């Protein structure tokens, strides 16, 4: 079981995930580069119009299970939930994802899981795995997986808990770890697969024009 989780990106998925985990008694470290956002959250003010999030935010802060940071602290699981906007060429801009990987690399230790949740083209998880391998070559193998979020605004907390999830790792061990993580708070079934398939699941569910599916 994960004793601590670092969530990078406290937006419409990252923050609800962070407060939900804290509500399950897990030590959560929320990371965001926006200092004003962190200050507001530290004061118990939620920037999302999502039922229940502010209540869990204040509870987590009060109980000391949720802390806020500018840089990723060490943890057992690192969740990357940063924006991936579309560029002029309709390809996903992965700058924030790559910056998150660079930022968390110094905090990694053997046995950790890095879980990407940002909407990303097929191959992004493998790219993150390769980057972390270059940044931390002394670690024999880093467990890296992709877990597409499937939530609707106004129901995010409920859907994070109730929806079925897909978890796809770069290795079978990474998939196993990702499944075990989601089972900490997901009531729906968690389906294991490989990273590329999990990325395709997210792209196939995305409404509107799809992302370019090659990195």
Secondary structure in CASP SS format (residue, H / E / C, confidence):
PFRMAT SS
TARGET T0000
AUTHOR 0000-0000-0000
METHOD secondary structure of the structure
MODEL  1
X C 1.00
X C 1.00
X C 1.00
X E 1.00
X E 1.00
X E 1.00
X E 1.00
X E 1.00
X C 1.00
X C 1.00
X C 1.00
X C 1.00
X C 1.00
X H 1.00
X H 1.00
X H 1.00
X H 1.00
X H 1.00
X H 1.00
X H 1.00
X H 1.00
X H 1.00
X H 1.00
X C 1.00
X C 1.00
X C 1.00
X E 1.00
X E 1.00
X E 1.00
X E 1.00
X E 1.00
X C 1.00
X C 1.00
X C 1.00
X H 1.00
X H 1.00
X H 1.00
X H 1.00
X H 1.00
X H 1.00
X H 1.00
X H 1.00
X C 1.00
X C 1.00
X C 1.00
X C 1.00
X C 1.00
X C 1.00
X C 1.00
X C 1.00
X C 1.00
X C 1.00
X H 1.00
X H 1.00
X H 1.00
X H 1.00
X H 1.00
X H 1.00
X H 1.00
X H 1.00
X H 1.00
X H 1.00
X H 1.00
X C 1.00
X C 1.00
X E 1.00
X E 1.00
X E 1.00
X E 1.00
X C 1.00
X C 1.00
X C 1.00
X C 1.00
X C 1.00
X C 1.00
X C 1.00
X E 1.00
X E 1.00
X E 1.00
X E 1.00
X C 1.00
X C 1.00
X C 1.00
X C 1.00
X C 1.00
X E 1.00
X C 1.00
X C 1.00
X C 1.00
X C 1.00
X C 1.00
X E 1.00
X C 1.00
X C 1.00
X H 1.00
X H 1.00
X H 1.00
X H 1.00
X H 1.00
X H 1.00
X H 1.00
X H 1.00
X H 1.00
X H 1.00
X H 1.00
X C 1.00
X C 1.00
X C 1.00
X C 1.00
X C 1.00
X C 1.00
X C 1.00
X E 1.00
X E 1.00
X E 1.00
X E 1.00
X C 1.00
X C 1.00
X C 1.00
X C 1.00
X C 1.00
X C 1.00
X C 1.00
X H 1.00
X H 1.00
X H 1.00
X H 1.00
X H 1.00
X H 1.00
X H 1.00
X H 1.00
X H 1.00
X H 1.00
X H 1.00
X H 1.00
X C 1.00
X C 1.00
X C 1.00
X C 1.00
X C 1.00
X C 1.00
X C 1.00
X E 1.00
X E 1.00
X E 1.00
X E 1.00
X C 1.00
X C 1.00
X C 1.00
X C 1.00
X C 1.00
X C 1.00
X C 1.00
X C 1.00
X C 1.00
X H 1.00
X H 1.00
X H 1.00
X H 1.00
X H 1.00
X H 1.00
X H 1.00
X C 1.00
X C 1.00
X E 1.00
X E 1.00
X E 1.00
X E 1.00
X E 1.00
X C 1.00
X C 1.00
X H 1.00
X H 1.00
X H 1.00
X H 1.00
X H 1.00
X H 1.00
X H 1.00
X H 1.00
X H 1.00
X H 1.00
X H 1.00
X C 1.00
X C 1.00
X C 1.00
X C 1.00
X C 1.00
X C 1.00
X C 1.00
X E 1.00
X E 1.00
X E 1.00
X E 1.00
X E 1.00
X H 1.00
X H 1.00
X H 1.00
X H 1.00
X H 1.00
X H 1.00
X H 1.00
X H 1.00
X H 1.00
X H 1.00
X H 1.00
X C 1.00
X C 1.00
X C 1.00
X C 1.00
X C 1.00
X C 1.00
X C 1.00
X C 1.00
X C 1.00
X C 1.00
END
